[in-house]
Amino acid sequence: MTLPPTPPAPAPAGNEALRKRVLSAIVLVPVALAVEVLGWPWFDLMVALGAAVVAWEWSRVCCGRQGGLGLILMAVVAIAPLLVAPLGLWALLVPPLGLLVALYRVDADRRRPLWIGAGSLYIGLPAIALVWIRLDAGWQTVLWLFLVVWTTDIAAYVFGRSIGGPKLWRRVSPNKTWAGFLGGIFTAALVAALTGYAMGTVALPWVALLALGLGIVSQGGDLFESAFKRRFRVKDSSGLIPGHGGLMDRADGLIAATPVLALAVFLSEGGIETW
C-alpha cells in the first residue's frame, strides 16, 4: 500500500507577511516615483488622495463612526495640498481650520473631536510641506527624502530581526530594538550621502547629518503612530495594503520627517542639488 505524499509544511506566518509586504512595495513604489517625477498636478493629487485616506484611517482609529467631523477632516487635509501651487506656504493656514471646527464642536459632540482636530494638523501640515518641497526644491529632493525614510524603515527591520537585543520602547512597540534603530539611521545617512554625491551635492557631511536627523524623526513618527493606535487598542489603521496594514502604518515616518526637511529647505533656500 502506497502512502500519499506528505504535504509541504505551511510557510511561517512571518514569511508570508514579508512576502505580502514585498509584493505591495513592488506595486506601489514605482507608481509613487513616477507620479513624483511628473509633478504638478499629478503629484499634488496623489498627496491629496493619500492625505484623505490617512484622514479616514485616523478618524476610524480614534472615533469609529464619527460622522461629520471625520468628513470635515478628510476634506480639509485633501484640499490643503492642492492650494500650495496658488497660495504657496499660505496654505499652511488651512489645516488649523479643522482644529478650530473641532474646538467649536467640543461641547456639542462627545466623540473625541479634539483627536479629529489634532489629525488635521498631523496630516495636513506634512501634506502641504511635501507638495511645497516638490515645487520649491524639485523632484530630486523629494526622491532623496523618500530614500531616507524607506532606507531607515527597511534597515531598522533588517538589523532588528538579525541582531535583536534590547527593546527600544517595549510598552509602545514591542518589536523595535536599539539595534534596529541605530542600524536604520546610520544606513539612511550612508545612502543619503551616496545619493547626494550622485546628484552633485557638495556639502555631503551636511546631507548625511540631515539624513541622520530625519532617520531619527522618522522612527519617532513610527513610535508615535504605534502609541496612537495602542491608545485606542487598534492593531492596524486599516487593511488597505496587504502585509502593511493601512496607509498611515506605512507613511508614519514620512509624515514626521517631511516638515523637518521642509524647514531645512526653507532655511537653506535650495534643495539637494544646491547643497
C-alpha positions as CSV (number, residue, x, y, z in Angstrom):
1,M,0.0,0.0,0.0
2,T,1.4,3.3,-1.1
3,L,1.1,6.2,1.3
4,P,0.1,9.6,0.0
5,P,3.0,12.1,-0.2
6,T,3.4,14.3,2.9
7,P,2.1,17.8,2.2
8,P,4.6,20.6,2.5
9,A,4.7,22.4,5.8
10,P,3.0,25.7,5.7
11,A,5.2,28.8,5.4
12,P,5.8,30.6,8.7
13,A,3.4,33.5,9.3
14,G,6.3,35.9,9.4
15,N,7.5,34.8,5.9
16,E,4.0,35.2,4.5
17,A,3.6,38.7,5.9
18,L,7.1,39.6,4.5
19,R,6.1,38.3,1.1
20,K,2.9,40.4,1.1
21,R,4.9,43.5,2.1
22,V,7.4,43.0,-0.7
23,L,4.7,42.4,-3.3
24,S,2.8,45.5,-2.2
25,A,6.0,47.6,-2.3
26,I,6.8,46.3,-5.9
27,V,3.4,47.6,-7.0
28,L,3.2,50.9,-5.1
29,V,6.8,52.2,-5.1
30,P,7.1,52.6,-8.9
31,V,3.8,54.3,-9.1
32,A,4.8,56.8,-6.3
33,L,8.1,57.5,-8.0
34,A,6.6,58.0,-11.5
35,V,4.0,60.5,-10.2
36,E,6.6,62.2,-8.1
37,V,8.7,62.8,-11.2
38,L,5.7,64.0,-13.2
39,G,5.0,66.7,-10.7
40,W,2.0,69.1,-10.9
41,P,-0.9,68.3,-11.0
42,W,-0.4,64.5,-10.6
43,F,1.8,64.7,-7.6
44,D,-0.4,67.2,-5.8
45,L,-3.4,64.9,-6.5
46,M,-1.6,61.9,-5.2
47,V,-0.7,63.7,-2.0
48,A,-4.3,64.9,-1.6
49,L,-5.7,61.4,-2.1
50,G,-3.1,59.9,0.3
51,A,-3.9,62.6,2.9
52,A,-7.7,61.9,2.6
53,V,-7.0,58.1,3.0
54,V,-4.8,58.7,6.1
55,A,-7.5,61.1,7.5
56,W,-10.1,58.3,7.1
57,E,-7.8,55.9,8.9
58,W,-7.1,58.4,11.6
59,S,-10.8,59.1,12.3
60,R,-11.5,55.4,12.0
61,V,-9.0,54.6,14.8
62,C,-9.8,57.4,17.2
63,C,-13.5,57.9,16.7
64,G,-15.0,55.0,14.8
65,R,-18.2,56.1,13.1
66,Q,-17.5,59.8,13.8
67,G,-19.9,61.2,11.1
68,G,-19.5,64.8,10.1
69,L,-16.2,65.6,11.9
70,G,-14.4,62.8,10.1
71,L,-15.7,64.1,6.7
72,I,-14.5,67.6,7.6
73,L,-11.1,66.2,8.4
74,M,-10.9,64.3,5.1
75,A,-11.9,67.4,3.2
76,V,-9.5,69.8,5.0
77,V,-6.4,67.6,4.5
78,A,-7.3,66.8,0.9
79,I,-7.9,70.4,-0.1
80,A,-4.9,71.8,1.7
81,P,-2.1,70.4,-0.5
82,L,-4.0,71.4,-3.7
83,L,-3.7,75.0,-2.6
84,V,0.1,75.1,-2.3
85,A,0.6,75.9,-6.0
86,P,-1.6,79.0,-6.0
87,L,-1.0,80.1,-2.4
88,G,2.4,78.8,-1.5
89,L,3.1,78.5,2.2
90,W,-0.1,80.4,3.0
91,A,-1.8,77.0,2.5
92,L,-0.4,76.2,6.0
93,L,-3.3,78.2,7.3
94,V,-5.8,75.7,6.1
95,P,-5.2,72.7,8.5
96,P,-5.8,74.8,11.6
97,L,-9.3,75.3,10.3
98,G,-10.0,71.7,11.1
99,L,-8.8,72.2,14.6
100,L,-11.0,75.3,15.0
101,V,-14.0,73.3,13.8
102,A,-13.2,70.5,16.3
103,L,-12.8,73.0,19.1
104,Y,-16.2,74.6,18.2
105,R,-17.8,71.1,18.4
106,V,-16.1,70.0,21.6
107,D,-19.2,70.7,23.7
108,A,-21.8,69.6,21.2
109,D,-20.0,66.4,20.1
110,R,-18.6,63.9,22.6
111,R,-17.0,61.6,20.1
112,R,-13.4,62.7,20.7
113,P,-13.5,65.8,18.5
114,L,-10.1,67.1,19.8
115,W,-8.5,64.0,18.2
116,I,-10.1,64.9,14.9
117,G,-8.7,68.4,15.2
118,A,-5.2,67.1,16.0
119,G,-5.5,64.9,12.9
120,S,-6.0,67.9,10.7
121,L,-2.6,69.2,11.9
122,Y,-0.9,65.8,11.9
123,I,-1.9,65.0,8.4
124,G,-2.5,68.4,6.8
125,L,0.8,70.1,7.6
126,P,3.1,67.3,6.3
127,A,0.9,67.1,3.1
128,I,1.4,70.8,2.4
129,A,5.1,70.5,3.2
130,L,5.6,67.6,0.8
131,V,3.9,69.4,-2.1
132,W,5.8,72.6,-1.3
133,I,9.2,70.8,-1.3
134,R,8.4,69.4,-4.7
135,L,7.5,72.8,-6.1
136,D,10.4,74.7,-4.5
137,A,13.2,72.2,-4.4
138,G,12.4,69.8,-7.2
139,W,11.7,66.1,-7.6
140,Q,15.3,65.2,-6.7
141,T,14.8,66.4,-3.2
142,V,11.6,64.5,-2.7
143,L,13.2,61.4,-4.1
144,W,16.1,61.9,-1.6
145,L,13.5,62.2,1.2
146,F,11.8,59.0,0.1
147,L,15.1,57.1,0.0
148,V,16.0,58.3,3.5
149,V,12.6,57.3,5.0
150,W,12.4,54.0,3.2
151,T,16.1,53.1,4.0
152,T,15.5,53.9,7.7
153,D,12.4,51.7,7.8
154,I,14.0,48.7,5.8
155,A,17.4,48.8,7.6
156,A,15.7,49.1,11.0
157,Y,13.7,46.0,10.2
158,V,16.7,44.0,8.9
159,F,19.1,45.0,11.8
160,G,16.3,44.5,14.3
161,R,15.4,41.0,13.1
162,S,19.0,39.8,12.6
163,I,20.6,41.2,15.7
164,G,17.8,41.6,18.2
165,G,18.8,42.8,21.6
166,P,17.4,45.4,24.0
167,K,14.0,46.8,23.1
168,L,13.7,50.5,22.0
169,W,10.4,51.1,23.8
170,R,8.7,47.8,24.7
171,R,5.5,49.3,26.1
172,V,4.7,51.2,22.8
173,S,6.3,48.9,20.2
174,P,7.5,45.5,21.5
175,N,9.3,44.5,18.3
176,K,11.5,47.5,17.8
177,T,15.1,47.3,19.1
178,W,18.0,49.6,19.6
179,A,20.0,47.6,17.1
180,G,17.2,48.3,14.5
181,F,17.1,52.0,15.5
182,L,20.8,52.6,15.2
183,G,21.2,50.4,12.1
184,G,18.3,52.3,10.4
185,I,19.5,55.8,11.0
186,F,23.2,55.2,10.1
187,T,22.3,53.2,7.0
188,A,20.0,56.0,5.9
189,A,22.8,58.5,6.4
190,L,25.1,56.5,4.2
191,V,22.5,56.0,1.5
192,A,21.6,59.7,1.6
193,A,25.3,60.7,1.2
194,L,25.8,58.4,-1.7
195,T,22.6,59.7,-3.3
196,G,23.6,63.3,-2.7
197,Y,27.0,62.6,-4.3
198,A,25.3,61.1,-7.4
199,M,23.1,64.2,-7.6
200,G,26.1,66.5,-7.5
201,T,25.8,67.7,-3.9
202,V,28.9,69.4,-2.5
203,A,28.0,69.6,1.2
204,L,28.0,65.8,1.8
205,P,28.6,66.0,5.6
206,W,25.6,68.3,5.9
207,V,23.5,65.9,3.8
208,A,24.5,62.9,5.9
209,L,23.9,64.8,9.1
210,L,20.4,65.9,7.9
211,A,19.6,62.3,6.9
212,L,20.7,61.1,10.3
213,G,18.3,63.6,11.9
214,L,15.5,62.7,9.5
215,G,16.0,59.0,10.3
216,I,15.6,59.7,14.0
217,V,12.5,61.8,13.4
218,S,11.1,59.1,11.0
219,Q,11.4,56.4,13.6
220,G,9.9,58.8,16.2
221,G,6.9,59.2,13.9
222,D,6.7,55.4,13.8
223,L,6.6,55.2,17.5
224,F,4.1,58.0,17.8
225,E,1.7,56.2,15.4
226,S,2.2,52.9,17.4
227,A,1.3,54.8,20.6
228,F,-1.7,56.4,18.9
229,K,-3.1,53.0,17.9
230,R,-2.3,51.5,21.3
231,R,-4.1,54.3,22.9
232,F,-7.3,53.2,21.1
233,R,-6.4,49.5,21.2
234,V,-6.2,49.1,17.4
235,K,-3.5,47.0,15.7
236,D,-3.6,48.5,12.2
237,S,-5.1,51.7,10.9
238,S,-6.8,49.7,8.2
239,G,-6.3,46.8,5.9
240,L,-5.8,48.6,2.6
241,I,-2.3,47.5,1.9
242,P,-1.6,43.7,2.1
243,G,1.2,43.0,4.6
244,H,1.4,46.6,5.7
245,G,-2.0,47.4,7.2
246,G,-3.1,50.9,6.4
247,L,-1.5,53.8,4.5
248,M,-0.9,55.6,7.8
249,D,1.0,52.5,9.0
250,R,3.4,52.9,6.1
251,A,3.5,56.7,5.9
252,D,4.1,57.5,9.6
253,G,7.8,58.0,9.2
254,L,7.3,60.2,6.1
255,I,4.6,62.2,7.9
256,A,7.1,63.0,10.7
257,A,10.2,63.7,8.5
258,T,8.6,65.9,5.8
259,P,8.1,69.1,7.9
260,V,11.6,68.8,9.2
261,L,13.0,68.6,5.6
262,A,10.7,71.5,4.5
263,L,12.2,73.7,7.3
264,A,15.7,72.7,6.1
265,V,14.9,73.6,2.5
266,F,13.3,76.9,3.6
267,L,16.3,77.9,5.7
268,S,18.8,76.9,3.1
269,E,16.9,78.3,0.1
270,G,17.6,75.3,-2.0
271,G,17.2,71.5,-2.5
272,I,19.5,68.5,-2.6
273,E,21.2,69.6,-5.9
274,T,22.3,73.0,-4.4
275,W,23.6,71.8,-1.1
